[in-house]
Amino acid sequence: MKHFLPFSPKLCLSSYGPWAAMLLALSGLATTADAQTLFGTATQYNSSGNGPVEVATGDFNGDGRPDLVLANYSSSSVGVLLAQPAPAAAGTFAATAATYALPSGANPYGVAVGDLNNDGRPDIVVANSTSNNISVLLNSATAPGTFPATATSYNTGGSFIIGVALADFDGDGRLDIVSNNYNQSLISVLLNSAATPGTFPNARTYGSGGNQPACVAVGDFNADGRPDIVTSNNSSGSIGVLLNSATIPGTFPATATAYSTGGTGPDGVAVSDMNGDGRPDIAVVNGNNGSTNGSIAIFFNSAAAPGTFPATAITYPSGGASSRRLALGDFNADGRPDLAVSNQGTSFVTVLLNAAAPAAAGTYAAAVPYATGGSGTFGVAVRDMNNDQRPDIVATNYISSTVSVLLNQSTAPLATAPALAAAGVALYPNPAHEAFTVSLPGLASSMLVEADLFNALGQVVLHSSATPAVGRSLTLQTAGLPAGVYQLRLQADATTCFKRMVIQ
């Protein structure tokens, strides 16, 4: 368990702080000044709590600017940093985060954002490591961007909960929760209540396929329209893949299928189509138990048997010490997902660019470091924070209790047309009855798509937030909605489009 407790300030500063430059030299990396400059100097903000671990993004107050939410491990709280309203510079945040208390001694680790009660406002889910539960904070209906003083907590059926992700596993149009139970080597799935959306009455558990699962992510690996689960198994050096049931959606095999990561201490995990073949692949951090030679393991989804992966992963040096988390985004606007990795021991994020040549898609260049300006860099997230259509990086600094924002300064030309306008969005069937599919053939990889369905009164009756693979689609469930004419609004980065949908 000690591997996953964030490093103490004494250990991080005495072991790595004075030796950061030497570690870079030994790993063969250029210093930030010598590297290709994709990101500017980090701007730090106070987390208003102690020991922030993970970070997630969402437009909590509906002003069109992404906000931040932090899991403050040491102070057992959630910190919410709202983006500064116009005319302040986009991508800047309030000086102080609003904080919300979690159960006593919760020690939160993972955090995820999604609209849990289908009211059109993103909510927050937190994995509490020590209180052995997950907490849900529903966004206020009367004051969007604020949350209840007391979170609602749910049992996961395990202990030491450190990872959390959201997806509609059973296809009922409501987001469900998946979390890791580190001590029991279990994955928990909490299905959203049909009677009271935004509540999670029961958890089902499944074997992680290895020992001590650390992080969790979702993706439709076998192209059946149902989200599947992948987890990193820290103590057994593997990932575990759980495919969603074809006959009872929302249920999974008793035990995940395991694949070796080719390293030790796998931690953060992410999903995207990295080689452009239309199938979601898996990337995982091998922290190698705090050594200076962390690595990134890449698993390419099988063309012959989608949903299966090679026995041996392809690995790349992560470029840092105590590598922890990773996120994906197209940083240089070439249409291929790149990697951002947090490195706790050396307090910077490293960026690995996807190969530009089509024949080499899915291979990565040497890691380039960018200083976060804080100490103990742990969590990382990617999103366009300043609405310039370029993905930026956000990272937490556990020791200095700050969050760093690194804005993308790439000079690569953007696409000539907005993402959604260029995508040739189509809806089918239309008219629809119980579900319809949104085709997004031109969408860039690793791009978050927000979908809102409005009725004739202008009310949001259905919301979805997902990152589909390149050239893939979204499926929205409409069972229970009255017949009539609806309007679908789709948002991806800074672009928006509307489509008319008829439900019979």
Backbone torsions as a table, in degrees:
resi	resn	phi	psi	omega
1	MET	NA	-27.5	-174.2
2	LYS	-62.9	-29.5	-179.0
3	HIS	-58.6	-30.9	-174.2
4	PHE	-96.8	-11.6	171.3
5	LEU	-70.8	129.3	-178.1
6	PRO	-54.2	145.0	-178.2
7	PHE	-58.6	147.0	175.5
8	SER	-74.3	153.8	178.1
9	PRO	-54.9	-39.3	-177.7
10	LYS	-62.5	-44.7	-177.6
11	LEU	-65.6	-45.8	-176.4
12	CYS	-65.8	-46.6	-173.6
13	LEU	-73.7	-40.0	-176.8
14	SER	-76.4	-31.8	-175.0
15	SER	-85.4	-33.2	-171.4
16	TYR	-123.2	-33.9	-170.3
17	GLY	-50.1	-55.9	-177.1
18	PRO	-69.0	-13.4	-172.2
19	TRP	-109.2	14.6	-175.7
20	ALA	-58.6	-44.8	-178.2
21	ALA	-63.8	-40.1	-179.2
22	MET	-66.8	-37.6	178.9
23	LEU	-62.5	-40.0	177.3
24	LEU	-61.8	-43.6	-178.3
25	ALA	-64.0	-43.1	-178.7
26	LEU	-65.2	-32.5	-178.0
27	SER	-84.8	-0.6	176.3
28	GLY	80.6	17.8	-178.2
29	LEU	-93.2	150.6	169.0
30	ALA	-78.1	152.8	172.0
31	THR	-70.7	165.2	-176.2
32	THR	-57.0	-39.3	-177.3
33	ALA	-65.0	-29.4	-176.6
34	ASP	-91.3	-12.0	-173.9
35	ALA	-84.8	163.8	171.9
36	GLN	-60.4	125.8	-173.5
37	THR	-89.3	102.0	173.7
38	LEU	-97.6	-27.1	-174.8
39	PHE	-126.4	143.7	179.2
40	GLY	-82.1	-175.2	178.4
41	THR	-63.4	135.1	-177.9
42	ALA	-66.9	141.9	171.0
43	THR	-105.9	129.5	-177.8
44	GLN	-102.1	146.9	175.9
45	TYR	-132.0	146.6	-179.5
46	ASN	-72.5	135.2	-179.6
47	SER	-80.3	-8.8	-177.0
48	SER	57.3	27.1	176.2
49	GLY	-160.7	-178.0	-176.9
50	ASN	-112.2	132.4	173.3
51	GLY	68.3	56.8	176.3
52	PRO	-65.0	132.9	-178.1
53	VAL	-104.1	-71.5	-178.4
54	GLU	-105.0	161.7	-179.8
55	VAL	-137.2	145.8	173.7
56	ALA	-140.5	166.2	-176.4
57	THR	-124.1	155.0	175.3
58	GLY	-177.3	150.1	177.1
59	ASP	-86.1	86.2	-171.3
60	PHE	-72.6	-32.5	-176.8
61	ASN	-105.2	8.6	171.9
62	GLY	69.1	27.4	-179.0
63	ASP	-97.8	6.3	178.8
64	GLY	84.2	3.3	179.1
65	ARG	-117.8	130.3	-178.8
66	PRO	-65.2	138.6	176.4
67	ASP	-107.9	175.0	-177.3
68	LEU	-123.1	145.6	171.8
69	VAL	-130.3	136.3	-175.0
70	LEU	-122.3	140.9	171.9
71	ALA	-94.4	103.7	-178.4
72	ASN	-85.7	97.4	-172.5
73	TYR	-59.9	-53.8	-169.6
74	SER	-73.8	-25.2	-179.9
75	SER	-104.4	6.3	177.2
76	SER	49.1	55.2	179.7
77	SER	-145.1	166.9	172.6
78	VAL	-110.1	132.1	176.4
79	GLY	-109.5	129.8	178.9
80	VAL	-116.1	119.1	177.5
81	LEU	-106.6	111.2	179.0
82	LEU	-83.9	139.9	176.3
83	ALA	-62.2	145.2	177.5
84	GLN	-63.6	134.0	178.9
85	PRO	-71.8	156.7	174.7
86	ALA	-60.2	145.1	12.3
87	PRO	-92.8	16.3	176.3
88	ALA	-61.0	156.9	-178.0
89	ALA	-61.0	130.5	177.1
90	ALA	-61.6	142.6	-179.5
91	GLY	87.9	7.7	173.7
92	THR	-109.0	159.1	-170.0
93	PHE	-133.1	164.2	177.1
94	ALA	-57.8	148.9	-177.3
95	ALA	-66.0	-28.9	-175.8
96	THR	-129.1	135.0	177.6
97	ALA	-80.5	144.5	168.3
98	ALA	-77.3	136.1	-177.2
99	THR	-115.4	147.4	-179.8
100	TYR	-132.0	130.5	-174.4
101	ALA	-75.4	146.2	174.3
102	LEU	-111.0	174.7	179.1
103	PRO	-52.6	147.8	-178.2
104	SER	-54.1	129.0	-179.9
105	GLY	68.1	26.5	-175.6
106	ALA	-65.4	-39.9	-174.6
107	ASN	48.6	67.8	-176.0
108	PRO	-67.0	146.4	-179.5
109	TYR	-119.8	-73.2	-176.6
110	GLY	-86.7	154.9	177.4
111	VAL	-146.4	142.7	178.6
112	ALA	-140.6	157.8	-175.9
113	VAL	-128.7	135.2	175.7
114	GLY	-176.2	161.8	-179.9
115	ASP	-83.4	99.3	-173.4
116	LEU	-82.4	-29.3	-176.3
117	ASN	-111.0	15.0	174.3
118	ASN	55.4	40.7	176.8
119	ASP	-105.0	7.2	178.1
120	GLY	86.6	3.2	179.7
121	ARG	-120.6	133.7	-179.4
122	PRO	-70.8	137.2	179.5
123	ASP	-109.4	178.6	-174.0
124	ILE	-125.3	137.2	173.4
125	VAL	-124.4	134.8	-176.8
126	VAL	-127.1	136.5	174.1
127	ALA	-92.8	119.8	-177.0
128	ASN	-100.2	112.8	-171.0
129	SER	-71.2	-41.7	-172.2
130	THR	-91.9	-34.0	177.9
131	SER	-83.0	-1.4	169.7
132	ASN	59.9	44.9	177.4
133	ASN	-155.3	176.9	171.4
134	ILE	-114.8	148.7	179.3
135	SER	-116.3	141.3	179.0
136	VAL	-116.9	128.3	175.0
137	LEU	-118.7	110.2	-179.0
138	LEU	-84.7	133.6	179.1
139	ASN	-62.5	139.7	-176.4
140	SER	-67.0	137.7	176.2
141	ALA	-75.7	-28.6	-175.5
142	THR	-97.7	-25.6	179.9
143	ALA	-136.5	73.1	-177.2
144	PRO	-52.7	138.1	-176.9
145	GLY	99.2	-3.1	173.2
146	THR	-118.3	160.1	-173.0
147	PHE	-136.2	161.3	-177.6
148	PRO	-62.8	149.1	-179.8
149	ALA	-64.1	-28.7	-179.8
150	THR	-120.7	121.7	179.6
151	ALA	-75.1	153.3	172.8
152	THR	-93.7	128.4	-174.7
153	SER	-113.8	150.1	-177.8
154	TYR	-134.0	142.8	179.5
155	ASN	-77.4	138.4	179.2
156	THR	-101.1	-5.8	-177.7
157	GLY	83.5	14.7	178.8
158	GLY	-152.6	-163.8	-178.7
159	SER	-141.6	162.2	-174.2
160	PHE	54.8	70.6	-176.9
161	ILE	-85.7	117.3	-173.9
162	ILE	-128.4	-8.9	178.8
163	GLY	-130.7	148.9	179.8
164	VAL	-152.6	144.6	175.7
165	ALA	-149.6	164.3	-175.8
166	LEU	-125.3	143.7	173.4
167	ALA	-168.7	159.4	175.5
168	ASP	-89.3	88.7	-173.3
169	PHE	-74.1	-33.6	-175.6
170	ASP	-101.2	5.5	173.1
171	GLY	69.4	27.9	-179.5
172	ASP	-99.8	7.3	178.8
173	GLY	85.9	6.3	178.8
174	ARG	-121.8	139.7	-179.9
175	LEU	-72.0	134.9	176.3
176	ASP	-107.4	175.1	-174.8
177	ILE	-122.1	138.4	169.7
178	VAL	-125.2	138.8	-179.1
179	SER	-141.8	164.1	178.3
180	ASN	-99.5	139.3	169.5
181	ASN	-111.6	94.3	-170.8
182	TYR	-60.0	-45.2	-173.9
183	ASN	-70.1	-32.5	-178.0
184	GLN	-97.8	-1.2	-177.1
185	SER	56.0	46.3	-179.0
186	LEU	-124.9	153.6	170.7
187	ILE	-111.0	131.6	179.8
188	SER	-108.6	135.4	174.5
189	VAL	-117.3	123.1	179.0
190	LEU	-113.3	109.5	-178.8
191	LEU	-80.7	138.1	179.7
192	ASN	-66.2	139.0	-177.8
193	SER	-68.9	133.7	175.2
194	ALA	-73.0	-34.0	-177.6
195	ALA	-77.7	-38.0	-177.9
196	THR	-134.5	81.6	-178.8
197	PRO	-54.4	139.3	-177.4
198	GLY	97.4	1.9	174.2
199	THR	-120.6	155.6	-171.2
200	PHE	-137.6	87.2	-169.2
201	PRO	-73.4	-31.3	-172.9
202	ASN	-137.0	145.8	175.7
203	ALA	-114.8	141.1	171.8
204	ARG	-114.6	141.8	-176.3
205	THR	-115.5	148.9	-178.6
206	TYR	-139.0	147.8	178.6
207	GLY	-66.2	140.2	-176.0
208	SER	-81.9	-7.5	-179.2
209	GLY	82.6	5.5	-179.9
210	GLY	-167.4	-162.2	-176.0
211	ASN	-109.7	133.3	172.5
212	GLN	58.0	71.7	178.7
213	PRO	-65.0	137.5	-172.8
214	ALA	-105.6	-56.1	-176.6
215	CYS	-128.4	163.6	-175.7
216	VAL	-141.3	146.8	176.3
217	ALA	-146.0	167.6	-177.3
218	VAL	-130.1	155.0	176.3
219	GLY	-176.3	153.4	178.2
220	ASP	-86.3	88.6	-171.5
221	PHE	-75.1	-32.7	-176.1
222	ASN	-106.3	15.3	171.4
223	ALA	57.3	37.9	177.4
224	ASP	-104.7	6.8	178.4
225	GLY	84.7	4.6	179.6
226	ARG	-119.3	134.0	-178.7
227	PRO	-70.1	135.9	177.4
228	ASP	-106.9	178.0	-172.4
229	ILE	-127.2	140.6	169.6
230	VAL	-130.9	140.3	177.4
231	THR	-131.4	151.2	173.1
232	SER	-93.8	131.7	179.7
233	ASN	-104.5	103.0	-167.7
234	ASN	-63.3	-46.6	-172.1
235	SER	-82.2	-15.8	-177.9
236	SER	-109.3	4.8	175.6
237	GLY	61.4	44.7	-176.1
238	SER	-147.9	168.5	164.6
239	ILE	-110.6	156.8	174.7
240	GLY	-123.1	131.2	-178.7
241	VAL	-112.5	126.7	177.7
242	LEU	-115.3	115.0	178.9
243	LEU	-89.2	132.4	-179.8
244	ASN	-62.4	141.9	-177.5
245	SER	-67.5	138.3	176.4
246	ALA	-78.4	-26.0	-176.4
247	THR	-96.7	-32.0	178.6
248	ILE	-131.4	79.4	-178.0
249	PRO	-54.1	139.6	-177.7
250	GLY	97.9	-1.8	173.7
251	THR	-118.7	160.8	-171.6
252	PHE	-140.1	165.3	175.9
253	PRO	-59.0	156.6	-178.2
254	ALA	-59.8	-32.4	-178.5
255	THR	-140.6	140.4	-179.8
256	ALA	-70.4	155.6	171.8
257	THR	-83.9	128.4	-173.5
258	ALA	-100.3	145.5	175.7
259	TYR	-135.8	136.1	-178.1
260	SER	-71.8	138.6	179.1
261	THR	-89.2	-6.8	-179.8
262	GLY	74.2	14.9	178.8
263	GLY	-154.1	-171.9	179.8
264	THR	-116.7	155.1	175.6
265	GLY	64.2	44.3	177.5
266	PRO	-58.9	139.2	-172.0
267	ASP	-130.5	-102.4	-177.1
268	GLY	-63.2	146.3	-179.1
269	VAL	-138.9	144.8	-179.7
270	ALA	-146.3	160.4	-174.8
271	VAL	-128.4	133.9	173.5
272	SER	-169.3	163.1	174.6
273	ASP	-83.8	97.3	-172.5
274	MET	-85.3	-22.4	-178.4
275	ASN	-112.3	9.2	172.0
276	GLY	70.2	27.0	179.9
277	ASP	-100.3	6.7	177.8
278	GLY	86.6	3.0	179.3
279	ARG	-117.7	134.8	-179.9
280	PRO	-69.6	132.8	178.2
281	ASP	-106.5	178.2	-174.6
282	ILE	-128.2	135.1	172.3
283	ALA	-122.1	139.3	-179.5
284	VAL	-140.8	143.8	177.2
285	VAL	-85.9	128.2	167.1
286	ASN	-96.9	101.4	-179.5
287	GLY	-69.8	-16.2	-179.9
288	ASN	50.0	37.8	172.0
289	ASN	54.7	43.5	171.2
290	GLY	88.5	2.6	-178.2
291	SER	-75.7	174.0	-179.2
292	THR	-83.2	-4.7	-175.5
293	ASN	-114.0	54.5	174.3
294	GLY	-64.1	163.6	-178.9
295	SER	-143.9	163.8	173.4
296	ILE	-113.1	126.1	178.2
297	ALA	-102.7	131.0	-179.8
298	ILE	-113.2	128.2	175.7
299	PHE	-114.6	116.2	177.7
300	PHE	-88.3	132.1	179.3
301	ASN	-64.7	138.2	-176.3
302	SER	-69.1	135.6	175.3
303	ALA	-75.4	-34.3	-177.1
304	ALA	-79.5	-34.1	-177.7
305	ALA	-137.5	75.7	-178.1
306	PRO	-52.5	137.1	-177.0
307	GLY	100.7	-4.1	173.2
308	THR	-116.8	159.5	-172.6
309	PHE	-137.2	159.6	-178.4
310	PRO	-65.7	152.6	-179.5
311	ALA	-65.9	-28.0	-179.0
312	THR	-122.4	127.8	180.0
313	ALA	-80.8	157.6	169.5
314	ILE	-88.0	131.7	-175.6
315	THR	-120.0	151.0	177.4
316	TYR	-135.1	143.8	175.6
317	PRO	-60.3	135.3	-179.9
318	SER	-78.6	-19.7	176.6
319	GLY	82.6	18.6	179.9
320	GLY	-157.8	174.5	179.2
321	ALA	-99.1	140.4	-179.1
322	SER	51.6	54.4	177.2
323	SER	-64.2	137.1	-170.3
324	ARG	-119.9	-63.4	-171.7
325	ARG	-125.3	163.5	174.5
326	LEU	-144.7	156.8	176.3
327	ALA	-144.0	161.1	-175.4
328	LEU	-121.5	146.2	175.6
329	GLY	-169.2	154.3	179.7
330	ASP	-86.8	86.5	-171.5
331	PHE	-73.7	-30.6	-176.2
332	ASN	-109.1	16.4	171.2
333	ALA	58.5	37.8	177.2
334	ASP	-105.1	7.3	178.3
335	GLY	81.6	11.2	-178.6
336	ARG	-125.7	134.6	-177.1
337	PRO	-69.8	128.8	176.0
338	ASP	-100.2	172.0	-176.1
339	LEU	-114.9	138.4	169.7
340	ALA	-121.2	128.1	-173.9
341	VAL	-124.5	133.7	175.3
342	SER	-89.4	141.8	-178.1
343	ASN	-128.5	102.3	-173.2
344	GLN	-66.2	-38.1	-174.2
345	GLY	-70.0	-29.8	-176.1
346	THR	-117.2	5.6	169.3
347	SER	56.7	46.6	170.0
348	PHE	-148.6	165.7	170.2
349	VAL	-102.0	144.9	174.3
350	THR	-111.4	145.4	-179.3
351	VAL	-117.9	127.8	177.2
352	LEU	-115.8	115.7	-177.0
353	LEU	-85.2	138.2	175.4
354	ASN	-69.2	146.0	-177.6
355	ALA	-60.6	141.2	-178.7
356	ALA	-78.1	-33.8	-176.5
357	ALA	-71.2	129.4	-178.9
358	PRO	-54.4	-37.0	-178.1
359	ALA	-66.4	-21.9	-178.0
360	ALA	-108.5	15.3	-178.3
361	ALA	-55.4	136.4	-179.0
362	GLY	93.5	1.0	171.4
363	THR	-104.6	152.3	-169.1
364	TYR	-124.8	143.4	177.3
365	ALA	-76.4	170.8	179.1
366	ALA	-61.2	146.9	-178.1
367	ALA	-65.7	139.7	176.4
368	VAL	-117.4	127.0	-175.5
369	PRO	-88.7	145.6	172.5
370	TYR	-132.6	124.4	-177.6
371	ALA	-69.8	139.5	176.8
372	THR	-89.7	-15.1	-177.5
373	GLY	80.6	-2.2	179.4
374	GLY	-118.6	-172.1	-178.4
375	SER	-120.8	136.6	176.7
376	GLY	75.0	49.1	-177.4
377	THR	-61.7	126.0	-170.8
378	PHE	-125.2	-69.5	-176.9
379	GLY	-86.8	156.4	178.0
380	VAL	-146.7	142.4	176.0
381	ALA	-140.8	155.7	-179.6
382	VAL	-126.8	129.3	175.1
383	ARG	-166.6	155.7	174.7
384	ASP	-75.8	98.8	-173.2
385	MET	-82.1	-24.5	-175.7
386	ASN	-115.8	15.3	173.4
387	ASN	58.2	38.7	175.8
388	ASP	-107.1	13.7	178.8
389	GLN	69.4	17.0	176.0
390	ARG	-121.2	127.2	-178.5
391	PRO	-68.4	135.0	179.1
392	ASP	-106.8	175.3	-178.7
393	ILE	-120.9	136.7	173.8
394	VAL	-121.9	134.8	-177.5
395	ALA	-139.1	141.9	175.6
396	THR	-91.5	150.3	176.9
397	ASN	-121.3	102.6	-171.7
398	TYR	-61.2	-46.0	-174.1
399	ILE	-72.7	-43.7	-177.5
400	SER	-86.1	-0.8	177.5
401	SER	53.2	49.2	177.9
402	THR	-133.5	168.4	171.5
403	VAL	-125.7	136.3	-176.7
404	SER	-109.2	137.9	175.8
405	VAL	-115.0	122.1	178.1
406	LEU	-112.5	108.5	-177.5
407	LEU	-81.7	139.0	-178.8
408	ASN	-70.6	127.6	178.3
409	GLN	-117.2	21.9	-178.9
410	SER	-58.2	140.4	176.9
411	THR	-98.7	6.6	179.0
412	ALA	-64.8	139.7	-179.3
413	PRO	-65.3	142.1	176.3
414	LEU	-79.6	168.2	175.2
415	ALA	-57.7	148.0	-176.5
416	THR	-74.4	-13.8	179.4
417	ALA	-133.1	150.1	177.8
418	PRO	-57.1	149.7	-172.1
419	ALA	-54.5	-48.4	-175.1
420	LEU	-78.0	-35.1	178.5
421	ALA	-64.8	-36.0	-179.0
422	ALA	-79.2	-13.9	-172.2
423	ALA	-77.5	-15.3	-176.5
424	GLY	61.7	50.6	-174.4
425	VAL	-59.5	133.8	177.4
426	ALA	-135.0	147.5	177.9
427	LEU	-114.6	135.1	176.9
428	TYR	-154.1	144.0	-11.1
429	PRO	-72.3	156.8	177.9
430	ASN	-147.0	102.6	14.7
431	PRO	-70.1	155.4	179.5
432	ALA	-120.0	166.4	177.6
433	HIS	-121.6	-73.8	-176.3
434	GLU	-99.1	-16.4	-179.3
435	ALA	-166.3	158.4	170.7
436	PHE	-145.3	159.4	-176.7
437	THR	-111.9	138.8	176.2
438	VAL	-105.6	114.1	179.2
439	SER	-87.2	129.7	-177.4
440	LEU	-127.5	66.4	-169.9
441	PRO	-67.4	-23.0	-176.8
442	GLY	-107.7	10.6	-174.8
443	LEU	-70.7	138.5	177.5
444	ALA	-71.6	157.6	-179.6
445	SER	-68.9	156.3	175.3
446	SER	56.4	32.0	-179.9
447	MET	-105.6	124.0	179.5
448	LEU	-73.0	130.4	178.3
449	VAL	-115.1	124.1	174.6
450	GLU	-103.6	126.2	-179.6
451	ALA	-119.9	128.1	177.5
452	ASP	-128.0	129.1	177.8
453	LEU	-104.9	122.4	-177.2
454	PHE	-106.2	140.0	172.7
455	ASN	-86.7	-174.9	-175.3
456	ALA	-65.9	-18.2	179.1
457	LEU	-91.5	1.8	-179.2
458	GLY	81.3	14.1	179.7
459	GLN	-90.6	140.7	175.7
460	VAL	-77.0	117.7	-179.3
461	VAL	-107.2	-9.6	179.7
462	LEU	-156.0	135.8	178.3
463	HIS	-135.0	142.6	175.3
464	SER	-141.2	142.4	176.7
465	SER	-133.2	118.3	-174.6
466	ALA	-153.0	162.8	174.6
467	THR	-121.1	87.9	-177.3
468	PRO	-72.0	157.6	175.7
469	ALA	-68.4	164.2	-178.7
470	VAL	-55.9	131.6	174.9
471	GLY	68.6	15.2	-176.9
472	ARG	-100.5	-156.0	-171.9
473	SER	-146.4	166.7	173.5
474	LEU	-114.6	144.0	174.2
475	THR	-116.9	126.4	-178.9
476	LEU	-113.0	131.2	-179.4
477	GLN	-89.4	127.8	-177.3
478	THR	-118.6	9.1	179.4
479	ALA	-56.9	132.8	-180.0
480	GLY	96.0	-14.6	177.5
481	LEU	-80.4	139.6	179.5
482	PRO	-67.5	154.2	177.7
483	ALA	-63.1	146.7	179.0
484	GLY	156.3	-174.0	-179.9
485	VAL	-100.8	130.7	-177.6
486	TYR	-124.9	163.9	175.1
487	GLN	-121.2	129.9	178.7
488	LEU	-102.8	125.2	175.0
489	ARG	-107.3	127.4	178.6
490	LEU	-116.6	133.0	178.1
491	GLN	-127.5	131.9	175.4
492	ALA	-139.5	116.3	-172.7
493	ASP	54.3	-124.1	-175.0
494	ALA	-97.1	8.5	-176.9
495	THR	-111.5	150.5	-176.3
496	THR	-138.3	143.0	170.0
497	CYS	-141.7	159.2	-177.6
498	PHE	-123.6	143.7	177.3
499	LYS	-136.4	145.1	178.3
500	ARG	-89.0	133.6	179.9
501	MET	-130.3	133.0	175.8
502	VAL	-107.9	129.8	177.2
503	ILE	-111.8	129.0	-178.9
504	GLN	-98.1	NA	NA
